[in-house]
């Protein structure tokens, strides 16, 4: 089942990080981001292309703020836009067929059992749960809904009116921890000092005006719209958001804010394990069997790990000690990574 190849992202392992402060007071959602609630939250870096430095800097600015309290994980997104349009009005439509804003959350960072949320300028949402990434067999659970979800959209301009003075649209989202903690370590919301893996995407279609309405630009050779742009907070090095191991680190704090975030050594170790997972899956696709000799996967590169590889005809497990010697990290053929 897990014998297909897995493209290895062309990116240095340097996910973005964000220090998420505790919110003060209640949030009354209206989509506007100029209220005092958001004043204590920093902006993320501006979004970049999903492939990172391989592609040009996005033409339109996107950025996000985050806060948290005992009940909710809060998000605010600002999307600069002179063409504000949306068509989808039914919940759980494939929202990225419109321009949209997306949130991805993997609470325990094992790349399995994570959440995806999408919203368009009509405040129509699509929330789904991924048992595994698509590369590992999925499936997505579209019937899953975020109980208690709160959202709002504010438009500086006019929706679906090309003649309006359109400037940007902004989004507020409040997701209850009660809907997220199921897949979190120990089944609970984060404690101060802990981090979750999170990323954001903005889907942007090429659009033109015809007969006073926005229309996607069609490729005359195919008669279909040109591929959408994907602008993200933390670059993926591949046109695929479903590589949770590359998402950013959101660190939850209560009180003093650390001056710097240092990536734990175990996270770098886990990344090297992940690279071996890509290569083991790709090796099988070519050779019809998993590699038993680590040199076939590691080549002449410099690694900080000395893995133990175990294989059967259809399965593999690669294991290394944790950086402090307190246990072992393992990864298997379906991409699941865990510590024991």
C-alpha angles and dihedrals in degrees: 000000000000097000099109122102123262115212112236110230117243097227139106110246101254109123117187119254133209131195105223113203127205113264122241118217130352125306118234101198118221100137094254115124100193095086125108093253091075097041093092093053122088123223119249119238113281114275120265133198114289089245092053118213091001089079136043122274111269115267093225127051122244126177140161142211127203136195135165142199136170093290109030148034104219128207132186121186129187118198117187107216139160093188108055112180142143136170109179118095104163119092114247093022113143091271096187088071080079124047103277150165119239137195125200122191130184105177100191099029097232092123091240129094102023139151135245127193128182131183134179132202090271089063090246112149139203115196122180142164123228117210089191135348114278090250088063097046102276126188116203115215104216093175091066112104131188103245110220094014116166123196139166136177128205122194125204095202128013129302116246093357113118091189095059124101093254117187111156147322126228135201136206121196130180115189117188116233086226087073095044106040095074090082096035127103109280089002095274143107117271121281121224110282095027125110137215127201111250138164139174134212135194115202112208125185126198105252136186135181119253123172090348094307136099115254131177112253110251125218104237090213095058105018088229130108117274113257114279123250117243116209117185143179098232112030119240103198087224135062093253127092092195096087097097091179088073098051121111129268116248110195116200116216135180113195119341115047116219114241093222138017114222116197107239114246090238090062091058090046090052090051091056089050088051092054089054089052090055091049095044091053091046091047090056092050090058102035105028092235137066119258116255095185111075091208089069088063102033100043116178096323123122112253132181093211135070103204132201112220124203121182143176127184092281107012140059139184126193118195136188133170118259116254093257096041093244095125146323135283119215136183127193140197096279092053097254110149122192145158126234 
